[in-house]
Amino acid sequence: MDLLILKLLTKEFLLLITTLSILLYVWFQYQYTYWTRKGVLGPKPVAPFGNVRDVIARKAQFFQPYCDNYFKYKHLPYIGMYCFHRPVLCVIDPDVIKHVLIKDFDHFQSHGIFSGGVGDPIAGHLFNLHGNTWKNLRVKMSPSFSTSKFKTMYPLVENIANDALAYADAYYDSGKSLNFSKFYETYTMEIIGSVGFGVECNGFKNPNSEFYVRGHEYFNPQTLYWTLVRALAFFAPDLFNKLKIRRIHPDIVNFFYNLVTQTVKYRQKNNFKRNDFLQTLIELKNDDSIDDTGESKIQRGIFSMTDVAANTMLYMFAGYETSATAGQLAAYELALNPHVQEKAREEVTRVLAKYNGQCTYDAQNEMTYMNMVIDESMRKYPPMRSLFRRCTKEYRLPNSDVVIEEGTLVFIPVQAIQMDPDIFPDPEKFDPERFSPEMKAKMHPCHWMPFGEGPRKCLGLRQGYVESKLALVKLLHKYELILDERTPVPMKIKASALACVPDGGVWIKLRKLEA
């Protein structure tokens, strides 16, 4: 009797599972008619992954399916794709991209990914916010990223570049090749610590300091749980916010929050000021001016200590991988292309001679060819290989009857565009002349977007440029860069990274120039 009941229950259970599986399959297939019903063409999805099956299987980088299909459907202005069941519009035509990012930006104000700090206060920084909250904060923070403001911070950055040069000198003296990946990561983290958090980290001498350890953990989750949490924040941000899940480990949150609050309290208690990014945030926090509501900003809690902590994390979030990878990959291309390196060195030598050997802000600003080198490096290896926007208000695509509904995710395949031979002939060739002032003036604004474009363009792009360039300038003035045999050619990029992070590192030999 018991055996008969067990068999019946087993049959019922299997029937239930089969029925649910069929219903789920039918539901997915219906979801996958979304773009067809709108008359938008695109690649065929596979349930339940949509068009990202190879990404989930770790056979492809996250952006790869979109970039691959860019080249397959280049004759179309846009295509419809799916991230699991979620419809994604992949925009191909640069004029349509310009509408999304610039002309009709009010319909696409959100990045559409990550958490806005609902369950994680220090994740509530400018990148993750949208709507009026983002708009108001951007207005307040824009002066903090102005050229005039950064010029006051420049001596801090140059001091760190000098420390980086001393570190390279030690490697030259030892006869060892320099791991430029580690070199630039340390250099960038030093700048983040000094300019962003107001602390001296001495990372070139003490790479195991807690600031470096916690910073590394922030970008590289240490367990499967936190890796999955990051994935959920990316693929299902709305669900993520509803569940109020933390995206960052509490130990990391506590360390950086306490570091910021202790530094702020020390400065306020001792009436101490420093020309750094943290000081500009402290001034925003202490701004007690009266606005049209008749209340002071402090009374209304406009910019709290949590906001200060969150936006120092923005300095780390936006600046670490972008500046570090831009610098080391530019060094890689200079070592791989000696004629480009020599032309860059001639400019560096000429300009520094004009400024009595001092690499002042104005001196590095005159190095036009070095800017071209950085621009071309970021074309081949864009810090942001793809851009996301979420439709925040119903929108009809230009010259069509296709209506994009609120909440739809829009993808812009930056790397595919920047490696398109119809836009940049012989795209694998490293050619800084593509970015001469004359050529850049003729370029479509949406053909080269390493920092994004439009109102959500990265505020810190000027600083990123200078930081990446400055260490290279000091090295080129003293050394010839020669590629070590450990460095792969062509360069291999980590599949799991959102930025172009070299897989295996960039190893370069230093040869001292004759005086």
C-alpha positions in Angstrom: 0.0 0.0 0.0 2.8 2.4 1.0 4.7 1.5 -2.2 1.6 2.2 -4.3 1.1 5.6 -2.6 4.7 6.5 -3.2 4.5 5.5 -6.9 1.3 7.7 -7.3 3.0 10.6 -5.5 6.1 10.2 -7.6 3.9 10.2 -10.8 2.1 13.3 -9.6 5.3 15.1 -8.7 6.8 14.3 -12.1 3.6 15.4 -13.8 3.7 18.6 -11.8 7.4 19.2 -12.7 6.7 18.4 -16.4 3.7 20.7 -16.5 5.6 23.6 -14.8 8.5 23.1 -17.2 6.2 23.2 -20.2 4.5 26.4 -18.9 7.8 28.0 -18.2 9.0 27.1 -21.7 5.9 28.5 -23.2 6.2 31.7 -21.1 9.8 32.2 -22.3 8.9 31.6 -25.9 6.1 34.2 -25.6 8.6 36.7 -24.0 10.9 36.1 -26.9 8.3 37.4 -29.3 8.5 40.9 -27.7 10.8 42.4 -30.4 9.1 40.5 -33.2 5.8 42.0 -32.2 7.4 45.4 -32.5 8.9 44.7 -35.9 12.5 44.8 -34.6 14.9 42.2 -36.0 17.6 40.4 -34.1 19.3 37.1 -33.3 17.3 34.1 -32.1 17.3 33.7 -28.3 17.7 30.4 -26.4 15.5 29.7 -23.3 16.2 30.5 -20.5 19.4 32.5 -21.3 18.1 34.7 -24.1 21.2 35.8 -26.1 23.7 35.5 -23.2 24.2 31.7 -22.9 27.9 31.8 -23.7 28.4 34.5 -21.1 26.7 32.3 -18.4 28.9 29.4 -19.5 31.9 31.7 -19.2 32.8 31.2 -22.9 32.4 34.9 -23.7 32.9 38.3 -22.1 29.7 39.9 -20.9 29.5 42.4 -23.8 30.6 39.9 -26.5 27.1 38.7 -27.7 26.1 42.3 -28.4 29.3 43.2 -30.1 29.3 40.1 -32.3 25.7 40.9 -33.4 26.7 44.5 -34.1 28.9 43.2 -36.9 26.2 40.8 -38.2 23.5 43.4 -38.3 25.5 46.5 -39.2 23.0 47.4 -42.0 20.3 48.0 -39.3 19.9 51.0 -37.0 19.2 48.7 -34.0 18.4 45.1 -33.1 16.3 43.3 -30.4 18.1 41.0 -28.0 17.4 39.3 -24.6 19.3 39.0 -21.4 17.5 36.0 -20.0 13.8 37.0 -20.4 14.6 40.7 -20.3 14.3 42.6 -23.7 17.4 44.6 -24.6 17.6 47.1 -27.5 21.1 47.0 -29.0 21.7 50.3 -30.9 24.0 50.2 -33.9 23.5 53.5 -35.8 25.5 56.4 -34.4 22.8 58.9 -35.0 20.3 56.8 -33.0 22.9 56.5 -30.3 23.2 60.3 -30.3 19.5 60.6 -29.7 19.6 58.1 -26.8 22.7 59.6 -25.1 22.4 63.3 -25.9 19.4 64.7 -27.8 16.6 62.7 -26.1 18.5 62.0 -22.9 15.4 62.9 -20.7 14.0 59.5 -21.9 17.1 57.6 -20.9 18.4 59.0 -17.6 19.1 55.8 -15.8 22.1 53.5 -16.3 19.6 50.7 -15.7 22.1 48.5 -13.8 23.4 48.1 -10.2 21.8 49.2 -7.0 21.1 52.8 -6.1 22.1 52.3 -2.5 18.7 50.9 -1.3 20.3 48.2 0.7 23.8 49.5 0.6 24.2 53.1 1.6 27.8 53.6 0.3 26.7 52.3 -3.1 24.3 55.3 -3.3 26.8 57.4 -5.3 26.3 59.4 -8.5 26.8 56.5 -11.0 24.1 54.4 -9.4 21.5 57.1 -9.0 18.9 58.3 -11.5 16.1 60.8 -11.9 15.9 64.0 -9.9 18.2 62.5 -7.2 20.9 62.0 -9.7 20.3 65.3 -11.4 20.5 67.4 -8.2 23.6 65.6 -7.0 25.4 66.0 -10.4 24.8 69.7 -10.3 26.3 69.9 -6.8 29.3 67.7 -7.6 30.2 69.0 -11.1 32.4 71.8 -9.7 34.4 69.2 -7.8 35.5 67.8 -11.2 36.3 71.1 -12.9 39.7 71.8 -14.4 40.3 74.6 -12.0 39.6 72.4 -9.0 41.8 69.6 -10.3 44.7 72.0 -10.9 44.7 72.6 -7.1 44.9 68.8 -6.6 47.5 68.2 -9.3 50.5 68.5 -6.9 49.2 65.5 -4.9 49.0 63.5 -8.2 52.5 64.5 -9.3 54.0 63.5 -5.9 52.5 60.1 -6.4 53.9 59.9 -10.0 57.3 60.7 -8.5 56.9 57.8 -6.1 55.9 55.6 -9.0 59.1 56.6 -10.9 61.2 55.8 -7.8 59.5 52.4 -7.7 60.4 51.9 -11.4 64.0 53.0 -10.7 64.3 50.3 -8.1 63.2 47.7 -10.6 65.7 49.0 -13.1 68.5 48.8 -10.6 67.6 45.2 -9.8 67.6 44.2 -13.5 64.0 42.9 -13.3 61.2 43.6 -15.7 58.4 45.7 -14.3 54.9 44.3 -14.0 53.0 47.4 -15.4 49.7 45.9 -14.4 50.7 45.9 -10.7 52.6 49.2 -11.2 49.6 51.1 -12.5 47.1 49.4 -10.1 49.3 50.6 -7.2 49.8 54.0 -8.7 46.1 54.5 -9.3 45.1 53.2 -5.8 47.7 55.7 -4.3 45.9 58.5 -6.1 42.5 57.3 -5.0 43.7 57.1 -1.4 45.4 60.5 -1.4 43.0 62.6 -3.5 39.8 60.7 -2.9 40.1 59.7 0.8 42.7 62.1 2.0 45.1 59.5 3.3 48.6 58.6 2.4 48.8 54.8 1.7 52.5 54.3 0.8 51.4 51.4 -1.4 54.6 51.2 -3.3 56.3 50.3 0.0 53.5 48.5 1.7 51.2 46.7 -0.8 49.6 44.8 2.0 48.1 47.8 3.8 44.4 47.4 4.8 43.4 50.2 2.3 44.9 48.1 -0.6 43.5 44.8 0.7 40.0 46.2 1.1 40.1 48.0 -2.2 41.1 44.8 -4.0 38.2 43.0 -2.3 35.8 45.7 -3.4 36.6 45.0 -7.0 37.2 41.2 -6.7 34.5 39.4 -4.6 36.2 36.7 -2.5 33.4 34.2 -2.4 30.8 32.7 -4.7 28.0 34.3 -2.7 29.3 37.8 -3.3 30.0 37.0 -6.9 26.4 35.9 -7.4 25.2 39.0 -5.5 27.1 41.3 -8.0 25.6 39.3 -10.9 22.1 39.8 -9.5 22.7 43.5 -9.0 23.6 43.6 -12.7 21.0 41.4 -14.3 18.0 42.2 -12.0 18.5 45.6 -10.4 14.8 46.2 -9.7 14.5 42.8 -7.8 17.8 43.6 -6.1 16.5 46.9 -4.8 13.2 45.5 -3.7 15.0 42.8 -1.6 17.4 45.5 -0.2 20.3 43.2 -0.7 23.8 44.5 0.1 26.1 44.5 -2.9 29.2 45.1 -0.9 30.5 43.0 2.0 29.8 44.6 5.4 33.5 44.5 6.4 34.4 46.6 3.3 31.6 49.0 3.9 32.6 49.5 7.5 36.3 50.0 6.7 35.7 52.7 4.1 32.9 54.4 6.0 34.9 54.5 9.2 37.9 55.8 7.3 35.9 58.6 5.8 34.1 59.6 9.0 37.3 59.6 11.0 39.1 61.7 8.5 36.2 64.2 8.3 36.0 64.5 12.1 39.7 65.1 12.3 39.6 67.9 9.8 36.7 69.5 11.4 38.0 69.3 14.9 41.5 70.6 13.9 40.2 73.1 11.3 42.4 71.3 8.8 41.9 71.6 5.0 43.6 69.9 2.1 43.3 70.4 -1.7 41.6 67.0 -2.4 38.3 65.5 -3.6 37.3 64.7 0.0 37.6 68.3 1.0 35.1 69.3 -1.8 32.6 66.8 -0.4 33.1 68.1 3.1 32.3 71.6 1.9 29.2 70.3 0.2 28.2 68.7 3.5 28.8 71.9 5.4 27.1 74.2 2.9 24.5 75.9 5.1 23.3 78.3 2.5 19.6 79.1 2.2 17.7 78.1 -1.0 14.3 78.9 -2.3 12.6 76.7 0.3 13.7 79.0 3.1 15.5 76.1 4.8 19.2 75.5 5.0 20.6 72.5 3.0 21.9 71.0 6.3 18.4 71.2 7.9 17.0 69.3 5.0 19.7 66.7 5.0 20.7 67.4 1.4 24.3 66.0 1.7 24.9 63.8 4.6 28.0 62.0 6.0 26.7 58.9 4.2 26.7 60.8 0.9 30.3 61.9 1.6 31.3 58.3 2.1 29.3 57.0 -0.9 30.9 59.5 -3.3 34.4 58.9 -2.1 33.6 55.3 -3.1 32.5 56.8 -6.5 36.1 58.1 -6.8 37.3 54.5 -6.3 34.6 52.9 -8.4 35.1 55.2 -11.4 38.8 55.7 -11.2 40.5 52.4 -10.4 40.1 50.0 -13.3 39.6 52.8 -15.9 42.8 54.8 -15.1 44.9 51.7 -14.2 44.0 49.8 -17.4 44.3 52.9 -19.7 47.8 53.6 -18.4 49.2 50.0 -18.6 47.7 49.4 -22.1 49.1 52.6 -23.4 52.5 51.5 -22.1 52.0 48.1 -23.8 51.3 49.8 -27.2 54.2 52.1 -26.8 56.5 49.2 -26.1 55.0 47.3 -29.0 55.4 50.3 -31.4 58.8 51.8 -30.9 58.3 54.5 -33.6 55.2 55.8 -31.7 57.2 55.7 -28.4 60.0 57.7 -29.9 57.7 60.4 -31.2 56.0 60.6 -27.8 59.4 60.9 -26.1 60.5 63.7 -28.5 57.4 65.6 -27.5 57.9 64.9 -23.8 61.5 66.1 -24.0 60.7 69.2 -25.9 57.9 70.3 -23.6 59.7 69.6 -20.4 62.7 71.5 -21.6 60.3 74.5 -22.1 59.3 74.2 -18.4 62.8 73.7 -17.0 62.3 69.9 -16.6 59.2 70.4 -14.4 56.1 68.4 -15.3 53.6 71.0 -14.3 49.9 70.9 -15.0 50.3 73.3 -18.0 53.3 71.3 -19.2 51.5 68.0 -19.4 48.5 69.8 -20.9 50.7 70.9 -23.9 51.6 67.3 -24.8 49.2 66.9 -27.7 50.7 63.7 -29.1 50.6 62.0 -25.7 46.9 62.8 -25.6 46.6 61.2 -29.0 48.4 58.1 -27.7 46.0 57.8 -24.7 43.0 58.4 -27.0 44.1 55.7 -29.4 44.8 53.3 -26.5 41.2 53.9 -25.3 39.9 53.2 -28.7 41.4 49.8 -28.8 40.8 49.1 -25.1 37.9 51.3 -24.0 37.6 51.6 -20.1 33.8 51.2 -20.6 33.4 48.5 -23.3 29.7 49.0 -23.4 27.1 51.5 -22.2 23.7 50.8 -20.7 20.7 53.0 -20.4 17.2 52.3 -19.2 14.2 54.0 -20.8 12.7 56.1 -18.1 9.9 57.6 -20.3 8.2 56.0 -23.3 10.1 56.8 -26.4 9.5 56.5 -30.2 12.7 55.7 -32.0 13.7 58.2 -34.7 12.1 57.8 -38.2 10.2 54.7 -37.1 7.0 53.4 -35.5 8.9 51.5 -32.8 8.0 52.6 -29.3 10.4 51.8 -26.5 8.5 51.2 -23.3 9.5 52.5 -19.9 11.9 50.1 -18.2 13.5 48.7 -21.4 17.2 48.3 -21.3 19.3 49.9 -24.1 22.8 48.6 -24.9 25.4 50.5 -26.8 28.4 48.2 -28.0 31.2 50.8 -27.5 34.1 48.4 -28.3 32.5 47.0 -31.5 31.9 50.6 -32.8 35.5 51.6 -31.9 36.9 48.5 -33.7 34.7 48.8 -36.8 36.9 48.9 -39.9 34.3 51.1 -41.7 34.9 53.7 -39.0 38.5 53.2 -38.1 40.3 51.4 -41.0 42.7 48.7 -40.0 41.4 48.8 -36.4 44.0 46.5 -34.9 46.7 48.9 -35.9 47.8 51.3 -33.1 47.7 54.7 -34.9 47.6 57.8 -32.6 47.2 60.0 -35.8 43.5 59.0 -35.9 43.2 61.4 -33.0 45.0 64.5 -34.2 43.1 67.7 -33.4 42.0 67.9 -37.0 40.8 64.3 -37.3 39.1 64.5 -33.9 37.2 67.6 -34.9 35.6 65.7 -37.8 34.7 62.6 -35.8 31.1 61.7 -35.0 30.6 62.1 -31.3 29.3 58.6 -31.0 32.1 56.8 -32.8 34.5 57.2 -29.9 32.9 57.0 -26.4 35.4 55.5 -23.9 33.9 57.6 -21.1 30.4 57.6 -22.3 28.6 60.5 -23.9 25.9 63.1 -23.0 24.9 64.3 -19.5 25.9 60.9 -18.0 29.4 61.1 -19.4 32.0 60.4 -16.8 32.7 63.6 -14.7 36.2 62.5 -13.9 37.5 62.0 -17.5 39.9 64.9 -17.3 41.5 63.6 -14.2 41.7 60.1 -15.6 43.5 61.4 -18.6 46.1 63.2 -16.6 46.6 60.4 -14.1 47.1 57.8 -16.9 49.4 60.1 -18.8 51.6 61.6 -16.0 53.3 58.4 -14.9 54.0 57.5 -18.6 55.5 61.0 -19.2 57.9 60.6 -16.3 58.9 57.1 -17.5 59.4 58.1 -21.1 61.6 60.9 -20.1 64.0 58.5 -18.4 63.6 55.1 -19.9 62.9 53.2 -23.1 60.0 50.7 -22.7 60.7 47.2 -24.2 58.1 44.5 -24.2 59.0 41.5 -22.0 58.5 38.0 -23.6 56.0 37.2 -20.8 53.5 39.8 -22.2 51.1 38.1 -24.7 50.9 39.5 -28.3 48.2 40.2 -29.2 46.9 41.3 -25.8 44.5 38.9 -24.0 41.7 40.5 -22.0 40.1 39.0 -18.9 36.7 37.5 -19.8 35.1 38.4 -16.4 36.1 42.1 -16.4 33.8 44.9 -17.5 36.9 47.1 -18.3 39.7 46.0 -20.6 41.8 44.3 -18.0 44.9 42.4 -19.4 44.9 38.7 -18.7 48.4 37.7 -17.4 49.6 41.3 -16.9 51.8 43.7 -18.9 55.5 43.1 -18.4 58.0 45.7 -19.7 61.8 46.0 -19.5 63.3 49.4 -18.7 66.4 50.6 -20.6 67.8 53.9 -19.2 68.3 56.6 -21.8 71.7 58.1 -22.4 72.1 61.5 -20.8 
